[in-house]
Structure formats: structure tokens, C-alpha cells
């Protein structure tokens, strides 16, 4: 799909500087409040790290901070980095208004929306059941249904005589702790603390150099941390309902250099193939890191296969969570990758059971699948069984015999295990006009599935190149069939859910790469065209980058003959280059867009390279012949290199489109029967194709995705006024006949804030005197004189005149106790006393 239109407006998520950096530039004449932990509307766990920027001349010691009236001033202070920062705790699970004010009432406020530590925050409805494994992990029973447990801290160290980590007891310190020098030149004991806990219902782990004899707070991290995070993403693909363990974070090399290493079980695609939940988990763990350890300079991702999918998806759909990615054995996303796994299940069924006599030559079977042989299809179906992510009864990560798992005959109301049902918050339920008998019976639709092979001409390239015969092409497309909503084979093609297609593109589940130009990408490819992790996937991603952004300058490929993953030395080289690349971007203080900085700050060594033996070769004329790439089932069917068409627009069959290939009338009639609605027109955008939105929330309901829009910002609060009645006087002490008595009052605003629509009322002996008067605006320090008349005729006796400013207390003031003044006088014998 060509993407000529560019995204017109994007929300930049600017990563904050490391905690000990100088205070940022600021407007000197106003307050500002920044939630450092996360977006203010996506906070979780009841706490938030907050910076209050004070105007020049405001004494921090005289600032008051509250949350919905609760005083939290004690949480704040001027920190060693010269910034006024505090960790606010006790936030309610709702919108909380934090307000900071100076003595004159000026200040700012911001609304902080706090969510449960178990989620969800933006990922929407959480699948059930969710089976905790806290007991098996030694944490005891969970505290609640979201598997929460108390956080655990463990220490490890590297001995002077060894290279691996071993347990360390802070109460009985080892005597043979080695030292390490970080990439910042800080030499510290090689002691690592690993934090383990539960966030968003999944396990997380954080490891970092940590001296247990020294304090660590967010505004003063220990010297061993360089402010950077290495984040591991795991592979495979499963719609798992079981709480699994995260990848190991005890990476000695990276920890010793000063990196923090983080991982979450829900960041393993083989435990959670809902990339929206994975994104939410990264955000929540990262918030935890910022609040407990300090601000992050940048995050580097790595991971193979499903881990590569998650990196690509997070970086594009939720920009700012991760700053540089190193996908290995990569795929661009789950949805378009899944097209081939289901296609392969259909092709293998056809080759083996339907017309095996026509397909005795393996090379022909491979050509139809887009590969040198059919081994890739065999790997998808027989080895990895990834096509089963579309099977609703596959066990949901456990046994298919679990009583809660869906089975059409025995448990139609059970939990379905497909990837779309697992992400039901994203996809929503099928509309009534598409529902089958089981859905109508149980009163709800199944998850919308965007998979479609309607109009797909399997093997078209092979036909046009002469690799297969018209007879084979016709028989294949007439008999390959499709899959129904329960993954049963059906003789007709699968049409695909049109609303599902709209969701796939609009919410970014098909990775359109429109924001991937904001991140450096080093694609690490172990050369392979035999199993599922084929080289073509790196070129698919590159093509999408080209179509979305007009260039691929931020995309670098390293490839070697080692299967699946690259040698450790090459991986280490790539990591070092990525670190340098991001450091260069960090040092670029220009106001240019992030994507411009990414290209401008690319290191010299970050170029496409192949490894021939131990030699790094950058001459692509030498690399290309040694590392060929092929296609996919859909590319082999005439689809684009971007491989991003979930459901194609159709066009009528036309014999002229196949010339010089010709068909007999009988064959043509078979093709017409196979494609009653037409064949794919890949010159047109896919059905409901559109540019994706960023930072989409699914909290509004199943299948309802909505862009969050810009993050909340603070609202300035003007200084408060202080309204007083500074004097009350009478016009005369002698009355003649029925002359009225004139009262005069001076109304003063004794503070800096402006007061508008100021009401003033005169009263005599408690009774209002005439109509309430009004002052349209009273500036700070200004005064206004008002008068009122009162007839003293026949009013002998003692009286009291009272002047009240803002009598209904509708105007917030610094002091609400000085709004009234009185004067007592007597009338006797025509005289005022």
C-alpha cells in the first residue's frame, strides 16, 4: 500500500534528561508542573514523580502543594540537581488535582489520573480467567485477583575470581566483591540488585548496579547507573492466560557497563501476543523505574521473532516508550505475519490431501508459497504450529482440556484462545449480521478476525514465470478453500471482517511504520530462507519505512550466515552502535524534529553489513549474492513487497491480465467459480486501509479505539486578591430636616491578584441599604470608593453601618476574614454623634 499522505500532526513524547542534569530552561514568570513518571492521565499504582517549576523570586520553602486539598508539601524539596521535585503518594484511583501555590496565591494545577497497579490503563478489558503462579514462584498466595504480591529485592555480586553472578547477602557482605567501571567512568562494586514484582498482572524484573550501603532516591541515583535501560522482549506467540516468568535480567556485560536491565513477562510474545497490553506493561514498568530509580536517558530494546514484533509495534504505536530497537529474526507485526501461517495451513492441506498428484515437484510447491521450498510452510504449521493462534480451542497457553476453554460442542460459552479473542478489547465482537449459530445461541459475537484470502490468487507469480502450469494454478485456487471463525476448513474463501480490517489499520495493529522514523533500528538477521524467520521480513519492514517516510536512513541491517541469531560479537557491536547513536541524538539540542535528529546523528559504522566468516563487509554488491531473499505466500500471489494487505479490494477476472498465459474455456470457468467476487487488485489500497493513530486507548469499550491526544499539561493559576474595606465614614455630623446621611467606604485589593465583578453591600442595623453595588475589576493594590445614602429622618438612636465586600464569598482570596467593616453612630436631635 503506497502511503503518499504523511501524518500531519503527531504528539512528541520527549524523554526527560537524566536526573542529575541541570535544571531545564523555563519561563521565569510563571509556575509549571510536569509529571515526570509518565503522562499525567496514565499514572498507575498511586504515586507519581513530579517537578514543580517555580517563577524567579518564589521561595520554595513558602510553596504549598496539595492534592484535592490534602497537603503534600512535605514530599517536595529542592534536590541536589537544583530542581523542586517530589514523589507524591496516596493518589486515589480516579482523577486527582494537584495544585501548587505561592504565598500570593499564584501557582498551577494539573489533573493526574491514577489507575490500579494491576491495570488496565489504556489496554481496555482484561481477559479472564487469569491464573496466578505466585505460589510456585515463592511469593505465597496473591493479594488479589490481579496476582499482586509484595515486591522482592535480591542481591548478586561478581567475585574477583569469577565472571558470573552469585548471591550476595547485605547483612553478611562477601569479602571478594570485584569492582566494575561503567561507561560513564564510575568505578563501583559489582553488586547488583534485582527487583521482582507484579505489574499489569504480569511479572517484572529490574536489575541494576546497587550498593546496599548507600541510599537511592529518584532525584539522586547511585553512581553505578548510567541512566540507560536495556529492555528484553521475548519471542514466540501465545494467547496465554497463565502468569509466566519474564526473561532473565542478569546480563553481566550490560549491568557491568552501568545499564539497567528490565523485562516483563507480558513483554514476551510467547506469553502475551496482545501488543497493546505489552505496550501498557512497558509504560507501567518504566513509570515504576522513574519513580523509584530516577529519570531515564533512553531505552534500547532487543529480542528475536515475537520479541522483534513487539519492538516494532511499541515503537510505532506508542512512540516514546522505547528509543532505539534491535529486532533480530524479525517480523514487522503479528497480523500480516499471521497471514502466511494460515495460508500455509491451507496450502499444506491442499498439497498433501487434495491434489498431491499435481504437485510432485517440491520447487513448485515452494514457488507457490513464495520460498525456495515448502519447508517454510512446514515450519509454520508442523514445527511451530503458529497457525494454531487462530484456533479457539488450542488451550490458551495451557491444556485444551481445561474446563474453561471453548469447545464448539461441549463448551460453547468457554474462553476462546485465538489471538483476536485474547485481544477482544482491541478487536471487539463480530456484528450480528456476521454471527453464526453458536454466537446467536450464547448471545454474543466472537472476536473480529481480519484474516481474508478472498480474491487471493495463490501462485500467480509462479504461473506468470512459467514455474507452474495453468492446470496447477486453476486447481489450487479452486480447491484451497479457507477457514471459518472456529478455524475449521471450509471450501469457500474466507472473506474477512471489514470492521476488523479498519481496526487493524486505524489502531496500528498492521504496522505502517509512520512513526518508526523516530527510532534508530538495527535489524539483526541470521540468514535463513528455510524456516519461518526468513530474510524477506527485514525487507518488508524496510519497504514500509520507505512508503511511510520516503527514506530508510534510520534502518540498518546486519546479516550473517549463522542461523536465526547473529554471533555474540556482532550483537555486542550492534548494541554499542545503538548506544552511540542514541547518545548522539541526546546531545543534539536543536529544535529539529526527532526524525531529523535520528538521521543526522547516525554513527559512521551504522551501515548495512554482512559478515562473511569473521569479516564485516559493507559492499552490498558482495553481500547481496550471498544473502538472497525471496517472498511470502501473499507476495507470491501478486501482493506488494510491503506485504501489508489484510483484505484486498477486488476486480473482475480478465483473461488479458494473464497473457501470455492462456486458459482453456473449462479452466476459465473453474477460475470464475473460484473467484465469484473477483480477484485482488493490489494497485488499490486495502479494504479500509488508513494511516494509524498513535497512543490509542481501548478503555471506552470493546473494539473502540480512541487516540488519547496530547498529554495533559498544567493550568496556570493567577495570584489571589485580598479584598478589604479599609475605611467607612459618614458625610456629615449635622442634619437639616430630612437630609439623607451619606456613607462612604473605601474598598481595597491588598494583594497582587485581580478581582473581577466584586460585589459590595451596605447595611444599616443588618438591613440592606439599597441595591448591591459592583466593581467590574479591581487590580492588585488598587482601591475604589463607594457611597450609599440613608435617610436619618425620625431615626433617633444608635445605629451600625456595615460594609461587606464579596458578601457571598464567591471570589477566592488570600484572606477571607477581612471582608467586612462597621461603624457605629447615633442620631439625636438632628445631629449625628
C-alpha positions in Angstrom: 0.0 0.0 0.0 1.5 3.3 -1.0 1.3 5.9 1.7 1.5 9.2 -0.1 -0.1 11.2 2.7 2.1 11.9 5.6 0.9 12.3 9.2 0.1 15.9 9.6 0.3 16.2 13.3 2.0 14.0 15.9 2.4 14.1 19.6 6.0 14.2 20.6 6.9 12.3 23.7 10.1 13.9 24.8 12.3 11.9 27.0 13.5 13.8 30.1 17.1 14.2 30.9 19.0 12.1 33.4 18.2 13.0 37.0 21.5 14.8 37.7 21.3 17.1 34.6 21.0 20.9 35.1 17.6 22.3 35.7 15.7 22.8 32.3 15.1 26.2 30.8 11.8 27.7 32.0 9.6 30.6 31.8 10.7 32.8 34.7 7.4 34.5 35.2 5.1 31.5 35.8 4.6 28.2 37.6 4.6 24.9 35.7 4.1 21.3 36.8 5.5 18.3 35.0 4.6 14.7 35.8 8.0 13.1 35.2 6.8 9.5 35.7 4.5 9.2 32.8 1.7 11.0 31.0 -0.4 12.6 33.8 -3.5 10.8 32.5 -1.8 7.3 32.6 -0.4 7.1 36.1 -0.7 3.8 38.0 0.0 2.4 41.4 -1.0 5.5 43.4 2.3 7.5 43.1 3.9 10.0 40.7 7.2 11.7 40.5 6.5 15.4 39.9 8.6 18.5 39.2 7.3 22.0 40.0 9.0 24.8 38.2 8.9 27.9 40.3 9.0 31.5 38.9 12.0 33.6 39.8 11.8 35.1 43.2 9.5 32.5 44.7 10.9 30.9 47.8 10.4 27.1 47.6 10.1 27.0 51.4 6.9 29.0 51.1 5.2 27.0 48.4 2.2 24.9 49.4 1.3 21.8 47.4 -1.9 19.8 47.8 -3.8 17.0 46.1 -7.6 17.7 46.3 -7.0 19.7 49.4 -4.6 17.1 51.1 -1.3 18.8 51.9 1.6 17.0 50.2 4.1 19.8 50.5 6.4 17.7 52.6 7.0 15.4 49.7 8.8 18.2 47.8 12.1 19.8 48.1 14.9 21.4 46.2 17.0 18.4 45.3 20.8 18.1 44.7 20.0 18.6 40.9 18.6 22.0 41.9 15.1 21.0 40.8 12.0 21.2 43.0 10.8 17.6 42.8 8.6 15.3 44.9 7.3 11.8 44.9 3.6 12.1 45.6 1.9 9.0 47.1 -1.6 8.1 48.0 -3.3 9.1 44.8 -6.9 7.8 44.5 -7.9 5.6 41.6 -9.5 8.5 39.7 -8.7 12.0 38.6 -6.6 13.8 41.2 -6.0 17.6 41.0 -2.5 18.6 42.3 -2.1 22.3 43.0 1.0 24.3 43.9 0.7 27.9 45.2 3.0 30.7 46.3 2.1 32.9 49.2 0.4 35.3 46.9 -1.9 32.6 45.6 -0.3 32.2 42.2 0.6 28.8 41.0 -0.5 25.9 38.8 -2.6 22.8 38.8 -2.6 19.6 36.9 -5.0 16.7 36.8 -3.4 13.3 37.5 -5.5 10.3 36.6 -4.3 7.2 38.6 -5.1 3.6 37.7 -4.7 0.3 39.5 -1.2 -1.2 39.5 -2.9 -4.3 38.1 -4.2 -2.4 35.1 -5.8 -1.7 32.8 -4.6 1.8 31.9 -5.2 2.1 28.2 -5.4 -1.5 27.0 -9.0 -2.0 27.9 -10.8 -5.1 29.1 -8.6 -7.7 30.7 -9.1 -11.3 29.6 -10.3 -13.9 32.0 -9.5 -16.3 33.6 -6.0 -15.1 34.6 -4.2 -17.8 36.6 -1.6 -16.6 39.0 1.7 -18.5 39.7 2.8 -16.5 42.7 3.0 -19.6 45.0 5.1 -21.5 42.5 7.5 -18.5 42.4 7.9 -18.5 46.2 5.8 -15.4 46.8 2.9 -17.1 48.5 -0.8 -16.6 47.7 -1.6 -13.4 45.7 -3.0 -10.4 47.4 -5.8 -10.1 44.9 -7.3 -11.4 41.7 -4.7 -9.4 39.7 -1.9 -11.6 41.2 -0.3 -8.7 43.1 2.4 -9.6 45.7 4.8 -7.7 47.8 7.9 -6.6 45.9 11.0 -8.7 46.4 14.6 -7.5 46.3 17.6 -9.8 45.8 21.3 -9.0 45.6 24.0 -10.6 43.5 27.7 -10.0 43.0 30.6 -10.9 40.8 33.6 -12.3 42.7 37.1 -11.2 42.0 37.8 -14.8 40.8 34.8 -15.3 38.6 32.8 -13.9 35.7 29.2 -14.9 36.7 26.9 -13.5 39.3 26.2 -15.2 42.6 24.0 -14.5 45.6 25.0 -11.6 47.9 23.8 -11.1 51.5 24.0 -7.4 52.5 23.8 -8.5 56.2 26.9 -10.6 55.7 28.9 -8.9 52.9 31.2 -11.1 50.8 34.9 -10.2 51.0 35.7 -10.9 47.4 33.4 -8.4 45.6 35.0 -7.3 42.3 34.9 -3.7 41.0 33.5 -2.6 37.7 33.9 0.7 35.7 30.7 1.9 33.9 30.6 3.5 30.6 30.5 6.8 32.4 33.8 6.2 34.1 32.4 5.4 37.5 34.1 2.6 39.4 31.8 0.9 41.8 31.4 -2.5 43.5 30.0 -5.2 41.1 26.9 -5.7 43.3 23.5 -6.0 41.5 20.0 -5.6 43.0 17.2 -7.4 41.2 13.7 -6.2 41.9 10.8 -8.6 41.2 7.1 -7.8 41.4 3.8 -7.8 39.6 2.6 -5.0 37.3 -0.4 -5.2 35.0 -1.0 -8.8 36.2 2.4 -9.9 34.9 5.8 -10.4 36.5 8.5 -7.8 36.0 12.2 -7.7 36.9 14.6 -4.8 37.1 18.4 -5.3 37.7 21.0 -2.6 38.2 24.3 -2.0 40.0 23.3 -1.1 43.5 25.4 -0.5 46.6 23.2 -1.7 49.6 25.1 0.6 52.0 24.1 3.7 50.1 20.8 5.5 49.7 19.0 5.7 46.3 16.2 8.1 45.5 14.8 9.2 42.2 16.4 12.6 42.3 19.8 11.2 43.4 20.5 7.9 41.8 23.6 5.9 42.7 26.7 6.4 40.6 26.6 2.9 39.2 23.5 3.6 36.9 24.2 5.4 33.7 20.6 6.4 33.3 20.0 3.9 30.4 17.9 0.8 30.1 18.3 -2.4 28.1 14.9 -4.0 27.7 14.5 -7.6 26.7 11.5 -8.8 24.6 10.7 -12.5 24.3 9.7 -14.4 21.2 7.1 -16.9 20.0 3.3 -16.3 20.1 0.7 -17.4 22.5 -2.6 -16.2 23.9 -1.6 -17.2 27.4 -4.0 -17.0 30.4 -1.2 -18.0 32.8 1.1 -15.7 34.7 4.6 -16.7 33.4 8.1 -15.6 34.3 9.9 -12.8 32.5 13.3 -13.2 30.7 16.4 -13.1 32.8 17.7 -9.6 33.6 21.1 -10.7 34.9 23.1 -9.7 31.9 26.6 -9.3 33.4 28.1 -7.4 30.5 25.4 -4.7 30.3 25.0 -4.4 34.1 28.7 -4.0 34.5 28.7 -1.1 32.0 26.1 0.7 34.1 22.9 -0.2 32.2 19.7 -1.1 34.0 18.2 -4.3 32.5 14.4 -4.6 32.6 11.9 -7.2 31.4 8.3 -8.1 31.9 6.5 -11.5 31.3 3.9 -9.6 29.3 6.8 -8.4 27.0 7.3 -12.0 25.9 5.2 -12.6 22.8 5.0 -16.2 23.6 3.2 -15.4 26.8 1.2 -12.4 25.6 0.6 -11.8 21.9 -1.5 -8.7 22.5 0.9 -5.9 21.7 -1.3 -3.3 23.2 -1.1 -4.9 26.7 2.7 -5.3 26.1 2.9 -1.6 25.4 0.9 -0.8 28.5 3.2 -3.1 30.6 6.4 -1.3 29.3 4.8 2.0 30.2 3.9 0.9 33.7 7.2 -0.7 34.5 9.0 2.3 33.1 6.9 4.5 35.4 8.0 2.4 38.3 11.6 2.8 37.3 11.4 6.6 37.1 9.6 6.9 40.4 12.0 4.6 42.3 15.3 5.0 40.5 15.2 8.2 38.5 14.6 9.7 35.1 15.7 7.6 32.1 18.0 8.8 29.4 16.9 6.3 26.8 15.7 2.7 26.4 17.3 0.2 24.0 15.1 -2.8 23.0 16.2 -6.2 21.8 14.6 -9.5 21.1 14.0 -12.1 18.4 11.0 -13.2 16.4 7.9 -12.3 18.6 10.2 -10.0 20.5 11.1 -8.2 17.3 7.3 -7.8 16.6 6.8 -6.2 20.0 9.7 -3.8 19.4 8.4 -2.7 16.0 4.8 -2.4 17.3 5.6 -0.5 20.5 7.9 2.0 18.8 5.3 2.8 16.1 2.0 2.7 18.1 3.2 4.2 21.4 6.2 6.3 20.5 8.4 7.4 23.3 8.2 4.2 25.3 11.4 2.9 23.6 14.1 4.9 21.9 16.1 2.5 19.8 15.3 -1.0 18.7 17.4 -4.1 17.7 15.0 -6.6 16.3 16.5 -10.0 15.4 15.0 -12.8 13.4 12.4 -10.1 12.8 8.8 -9.8 11.6 7.0 -6.4 11.2 3.9 -7.3 13.1 1.6 -10.2 14.1 -1.3 -9.6 11.8 0.4 -9.6 8.4 2.9 -12.2 9.5 -0.1 -14.4 10.5 -1.4 -14.3 7.0 1.3 -16.7 5.9 0.9 -19.1 8.8 -2.8 -19.6 8.0 -2.1 -19.6 4.2 0.5 -22.3 4.8 -2.0 -24.5 6.7 -4.3 -24.3 3.7 -1.5 -24.9 1.2 -0.2 -27.9 3.0 -3.7 -29.4 3.3 -4.2 -28.9 -0.4 -0.7 -30.3 -1.4 -1.0 -33.3 0.9 -4.6 -34.3 0.8 -6.4 -32.7 -2.1 -4.3 -32.8 -5.3 -0.9 -34.3 -4.4 -0.6 -35.8 -7.8 -0.3 -32.4 -9.4 2.5 -31.2 -7.0 5.2 -33.8 -7.1 7.9 -31.3 -7.6 8.9 -29.6 -4.3 10.3 -26.5 -6.1 6.8 -25.8 -7.5 5.3 -26.1 -4.0 7.9 -23.7 -2.7 7.3 -21.2 -5.6 3.6 -21.1 -4.7 4.5 -20.4 -1.0 7.0 -17.7 -2.1 10.0 -19.6 -0.9 12.7 -21.9 -2.4 10.9 -24.9 -0.9 7.8 -25.7 1.1 10.0 -26.0 4.2 8.9 -22.6 5.5 5.2 -23.7 5.4 6.1 -26.9 7.1 7.8 -25.0 9.8 4.9 -22.6 10.3 2.4 -25.5 10.7 4.2 -28.7 11.7 7.1 -27.4 13.7 6.0 -24.2 15.4 2.2 -24.6 14.9 1.7 -20.9 14.9 -1.3 -21.2 12.7 -3.0 -22.5 15.9 -3.1 -19.0 17.3 -6.3 -18.8 15.2 -7.7 -22.0 16.7 -10.2 -21.1 19.5 -9.6 -24.4 21.4 -5.8 -24.5 21.4 -5.6 -24.3 25.2 -4.8 -20.6 25.8 -1.3 -21.4 26.9 -2.3 -24.5 29.0 -4.2 -27.7 28.3 -7.0 -27.7 25.8 -8.9 -29.9 28.4 -9.2 -27.0 30.9 -12.9 -26.8 31.7 -13.0 -23.0 30.9 -11.6 -23.4 27.4 -14.0 -23.1 24.4 -15.1 -26.1 22.5 -17.9 -25.7 20.0 -19.8 -28.9 21.0 -19.1 -29.2 24.7 -18.4 -25.7 26.0 -19.6 -23.0 23.5 -19.5 -20.3 26.2 -15.9 -21.0 27.1 -12.9 -18.8 26.7 -11.7 -18.7 23.1 -7.9 -18.9 22.6 -7.5 -17.1 19.3 -5.3 -14.0 19.2 -8.3 -11.8 18.3 -10.4 -13.1 21.2 -7.4 -12.7 23.5 -7.3 -9.0 22.4 -11.1 -8.7 22.5 -10.7 -5.1 23.9 -8.9 -4.2 20.6 -11.0 -6.1 18.1 -14.4 -6.1 19.6 -17.1 -8.7 18.8 -18.5 -9.6 15.4 -21.5 -7.8 14.3 -24.9 -9.6 14.4 -25.1 -10.0 10.6 -21.8 -12.0 10.6 -22.6 -14.2 13.6 -23.0 -17.9 13.3 -25.4 -20.3 15.2 -23.1 -20.6 18.2 -22.8 -16.9 18.6 -26.5 -16.4 18.3 -27.0 -19.2 20.8 -24.7 -17.7 23.5 -25.8 -14.2 22.8 -22.5 -12.6 21.8 -20.2 -12.4 18.9 -16.7 -13.8 18.8 -13.7 -11.6 18.2 -13.4 -9.9 14.8 -10.9 -11.6 12.6 -9.4 -9.5 9.8 -7.8 -12.6 8.1 -9.0 -12.8 4.5 -8.0 -14.8 1.5 -10.9 -13.8 -0.7 -9.6 -12.9 -4.2 -6.0 -14.1 -3.4 -4.5 -15.8 -6.5 -2.2 -18.3 -4.9 0.9 -19.0 -7.0 0.2 -16.1 -9.5 3.9 -15.2 -9.8 4.9 -18.8 -10.3 2.2 -19.1 -13.1 3.4 -15.9 -14.9 7.1 -17.0 -14.6 6.3 -20.4 -16.0 7.2 -22.3 -12.9 3.8 -23.9 -12.6 1.2 -24.8 -15.2 -2.2 -23.2 -15.8 -3.8 -26.6 -14.7 -2.0 -26.4 -11.4 -2.9 -22.8 -10.8 -6.6 -23.3 -11.6 -6.8 -26.5 -9.4 -5.0 -24.8 -6.5 -7.2 -21.7 -6.4 -10.4 -23.7 -7.0 -9.8 -26.1 -4.1 -7.6 -24.4 -1.5 -10.6 -23.1 0.5 -10.5 -21.1 3.7 -11.1 -21.1 7.4 -14.3 -20.4 9.4 -14.4 -18.5 12.7 -13.6 -21.7 14.6 -10.6 -22.4 12.3 -12.4 -25.3 10.6 -11.5 -25.8 6.9 -14.3 -24.6 4.5 -14.4 -25.0 0.7 -15.1 -21.3 0.1 -12.6 -18.5 0.7 -12.5 -16.5 4.0 -13.9 -13.1 3.4 -12.5 -11.4 6.5 -14.2 -8.9 8.8 -14.3 -5.4 7.2 -14.6 -3.7 10.6 -11.7 -5.8 11.7 -9.7 -4.5 8.8 -10.5 -0.9 9.8 -9.3 -1.6 13.3 -6.2 -3.3 12.0 -5.1 -0.2 10.1 -6.6 2.6 12.2 -5.2 1.4 15.5 -1.8 0.3 14.2 -2.2 -3.4 14.5 -0.8 -3.5 10.9 2.5 -1.7 11.4 2.5 1.1 8.8 5.9 2.5 10.1 4.6 6.1 10.0 6.4 6.8 13.3 9.3 4.4 13.1 11.4 7.0 11.6 11.7 8.5 15.1 13.8 5.5 16.3 17.1 4.1 15.2 16.6 0.5 14.0 19.5 -2.1 13.7 17.9 -5.2 12.3 20.0 -8.3 13.2 19.3 -11.1 10.7 20.6 -14.6 11.0 20.4 -15.6 7.3 17.5 -18.1 6.8 15.2 -18.9 3.9 14.2 -22.4 5.1 12.1 -22.0 8.3 9.8 -19.2 9.3 12.3 -16.4 10.1 13.0 -15.7 6.5 15.1 -12.8 5.3 12.2 -11.3 3.4 10.8 -9.9 6.6 13.6 -7.4 7.0 12.9 -6.1 3.5 9.2 -6.0 4.1 9.9 -3.7 7.1 12.2 -1.6 5.0 9.7 -1.2 2.3 7.1 0.0 4.8 9.5 2.6 6.1 10.2 3.8 2.6 6.5 4.1 1.7 5.6 5.8 5.0 8.6 8.2 5.4 10.2 8.5 1.9 13.5 7.0 3.2 15.0 4.2 5.2 18.0 6.1 6.6 17.2 5.0 10.1 17.1 1.3 9.3 20.4 -0.6 9.3 20.7 -4.4 8.6 23.4 -6.7 9.9 23.3 -10.2 8.4 25.4 -13.3 8.9 25.3 -17.0 7.9 24.6 -18.1 11.5 21.0 -19.4 11.7 18.4 -17.3 13.4 20.7 -15.1 15.6 24.0 -13.4 15.0 27.3 -14.2 16.7 27.6 -12.6 20.2 30.5 -10.4 18.9 28.2 -8.9 16.2 25.3 -8.4 18.7 27.7 -6.6 21.0 28.9 -4.4 18.2 25.3 -3.5 17.2 24.4 -2.7 20.8 27.4 -0.4 21.1 26.5 1.3 17.9 22.9 1.8 19.1 24.1 3.2 22.4 26.4 5.7 20.5 23.5 6.6 18.1 21.1 7.4 20.9 23.8 9.3 22.9 24.4 11.4 19.7 20.7 12.2 19.5 20.5 13.0 23.2 23.4 15.5 22.7 21.6 17.2 19.8 20.0 20.2 21.5 18.5 21.6 18.3 14.8 22.1 17.9 14.6 19.9 14.9 12.1 17.0 14.9 13.2 13.8 16.4 13.2 12.0 13.0 15.7 14.6 11.6 17.9 14.1 14.6 17.8 10.3 14.1 19.3 10.5 10.6 21.7 13.3 11.3 23.3 11.6 14.3 23.7 8.2 12.8 27.2 6.8 13.6 29.6 6.1 10.7 29.6 2.3 11.5 25.8 2.1 11.3 25.6 0.9 7.7 24.2 -2.2 6.1 26.7 -5.0 6.6 27.1 -8.7 6.1 29.5 -11.0 7.9 31.4 -13.4 5.7 33.3 -15.6 8.2 34.7 -13.1 10.7 34.9 -10.3 8.1 32.5 -7.4 8.2 31.6 -6.4 4.6 29.7 -3.2 3.8 29.9 -3.5 0.0 26.4 -4.7 -0.9 27.4 -5.9 -4.3 29.3 -8.6 -2.4 26.6 -9.2 0.2 23.5 -9.5 -2.0 24.5 -12.6 -4.0 25.5 -14.4 -0.7 22.3 -13.5 1.2 19.3 -13.7 -1.2 15.8 -13.2 0.0 12.5 -14.4 -1.5 8.9 -13.8 -0.7 5.8 -14.8 1.2 2.5 -16.6 0.2 0.9 -13.2 -0.4 3.9 -11.7 -2.3 3.9 -14.9 -4.4 0.2 -14.2 -5.1 0.9 -10.8 -6.6 0.9 -8.8 -3.4 3.2 -5.8 -2.7 6.7 -6.1 -1.1 5.3 -4.2 1.9 3.0 -7.3 2.5 0.5 -5.2 4.3 -2.8 -6.1 2.7 -5.2 -7.9 5.1 -8.2 -7.7 2.9 -7.8 -6.7 -0.7 -10.2 -4.7 -2.9 -11.5 -6.9 -5.7 -11.6 -6.6 -9.5 -13.3 -8.8 -12.1 -11.3 -11.7 -13.7 -9.9 -10.7 -17.0 -8.1 -13.2 -19.3 -6.0 -10.4 -20.7 -4.4 -9.9 -17.3 -2.7 -13.3 -17.7 -1.2 -13.0 -21.1 0.9 -14.7 -22.5 -0.5 -17.4 -20.2 -3.8 -18.8 -21.6 -6.5 -21.0 -20.2 -8.9 -23.4 -21.7 -12.6 -22.5 -21.5 -13.1 -25.2 -18.9 -10.2 -23.8 -16.8 -11.5 -20.3 -17.1 -14.9 -21.4 -15.9 -13.2 -23.0 -12.9 -11.4 -19.8 -12.1 -14.7 -17.8 -12.4 -16.3 -20.3 -9.9 -13.3 -20.0 -7.6 -13.4 -16.2 -7.6 -17.1 -15.2 -7.9 -16.5 -11.8 -6.4 -13.3 -11.1 -8.3 -9.6 -11.2 -7.6 -7.3 -9.0 -5.6 -6.4 -5.6 -7.1 -3.2 -4.8 -5.4 -2.9 -1.5 -7.2 -5.6 -0.2 -4.9 -5.3 0.4 -1.1 -6.6 -2.5 1.0 -10.1 -2.5 2.3 -10.4 0.2 5.0 -6.7 1.0 4.7 -5.7 4.2 6.6 -2.9 5.7 8.5 -2.7 4.6 12.0 -3.3 6.7 15.1 -0.8 6.9 17.9 -1.4 6.4 21.6 -4.7 4.7 21.2 -6.8 3.8 24.3 -9.3 1.0 24.3 -10.9 1.9 27.7 -14.1 3.2 26.0 -15.4 -0.3 25.2 -14.7 -3.5 23.2 -13.3 -2.7 19.8 -13.5 1.1 20.4 -10.1 2.6 20.0 -9.6 6.3 20.5 -6.4 8.4 20.2 -5.5 9.9 23.6 -4.3 13.1 22.0 -1.7 15.4 23.6 -0.7 14.7 27.2 -2.3 16.8 29.9 -0.5 20.0 30.9 -0.6 22.2 33.9 -3.0 25.1 34.1 -1.7 28.4 35.4 -3.3 29.9 38.5 -3.2 33.7 38.8 -2.3 35.4 42.1 -5.3 35.7 44.5 -6.7 39.1 45.5 -7.3 40.2 49.1 -10.4 42.3 49.3 -10.8 44.6 52.4 -12.9 47.5 53.5 -10.2 49.9 54.5 -12.4 52.8 55.8 -16.0 53.6 56.5 -17.1 57.3 57.1 -20.2 59.4 57.4 -20.7 62.5 55.2 -21.9 64.9 58.0 -22.4 65.2 61.7 -25.3 67.7 61.3 -28.6 67.1 59.6 -31.1 69.6 58.5 -34.7 68.4 58.3 -34.9 65.2 56.4 -31.5 65.3 54.7 -30.1 61.9 53.9 -26.9 60.6 55.5 -24.1 59.6 53.1 -21.9 56.6 54.0 -18.5 56.4 52.2 -16.4 53.2 52.0 -13.0 52.6 50.5 -12.7 49.1 49.0 -9.0 47.9 48.6 -7.4 44.9 46.9 -4.5 44.4 49.3 -2.9 41.6 47.2 -1.5 41.1 43.7 -4.3 39.2 42.1 -7.0 40.9 40.1 -10.6 40.7 41.3 -13.5 40.9 38.9 -17.2 41.5 39.5 -16.7 42.5 43.1 -20.0 42.8 44.9 -20.3 45.4 47.7 -23.3 45.8 50.1 -24.1 48.5 52.6 -26.2 47.5 55.6 -27.7 49.6 58.4 -28.6 47.7 61.5 -28.3 44.5 59.5 -30.8 45.6 56.8 -29.5 46.0 53.2 -29.3 49.6 52.1 -30.3 49.9 48.5 -29.2 47.5 45.8 -25.9 45.6 45.9 -23.1 47.5 44.1 -20.5 46.1 41.9 -16.9 46.9 40.9 -16.1 45.4 37.5 -12.4 44.9 38.2 -10.1 45.8 41.0 -6.4 45.4 40.2 -3.8 44.4 42.9 -3.1 47.3 45.2 -6.0 49.4 43.8 -8.8 51.0 45.8 -12.3 52.2 44.9 -14.6 54.5 46.8 -18.3 53.7 47.0 -21.1 55.6 48.7 -24.7 54.9 49.9 -27.4 57.2 51.3 -29.6 56.6 54.3 -32.5 58.8 55.5 -31.9 59.8 59.1 -35.4 61.3 59.5 -37.0 60.1 62.7 -34.1 57.6 63.2 -33.1 58.8 66.6 -31.0 56.3 68.4 -27.8 54.2 68.0 -27.1 52.5 64.6 -24.5 50.5 62.9 -23.5 50.7 59.3 -21.7 47.7 57.9 -19.9 47.4 54.5 -19.4 43.9 53.1 -17.2 43.2 50.1 -17.8 39.9 48.3 -20.5 39.1 50.9 -21.3 35.7 49.3 -17.6 34.7 49.3 -17.7 33.8 45.6 -14.1 35.2 44.9 -11.2 33.1 46.2 -8.9 35.3 48.3 -5.8 35.1 50.3 -7.7 36.1 53.5 -11.4 35.5 53.7 -11.7 37.1 57.2 -11.2 40.8 56.4 -14.1 41.4 54.0 -16.3 43.5 56.4 -16.0 46.7 58.3 -18.5 48.5 60.6 -19.0 51.9 62.1 -21.4 52.8 65.0 -23.1 56.2 65.2 -26.1 57.8 66.9 -28.8 60.2 65.6 -30.1 62.5 68.3 -32.0 65.8 67.8 -30.9 66.3 64.2 -27.3 65.6 65.0 -25.1 62.7 64.2 -22.9 61.5 67.1 
